[in-house]
């Protein structure tokens, strides 16, 4: 293998590693978006439960 072939192979490897890193990062952001949606949904239901409890307590 010549020096030029070695350099080209190294560049291809670096590009492939960068592609894999970007794919991994994009998958990670998708997971965090789902977690944020779940967190907001949970907070919404907790708020609804609190409002319901207050309304029921006031009407007693």
Protein Blocks (a to p, Z undefined) as FASTA:
>chain_A
ZZklmmmmmmmmmmmmmmmmmmmmmmmmmmmmmmmmmmmmmmmmmmmmmmmmmmmmmmZZ
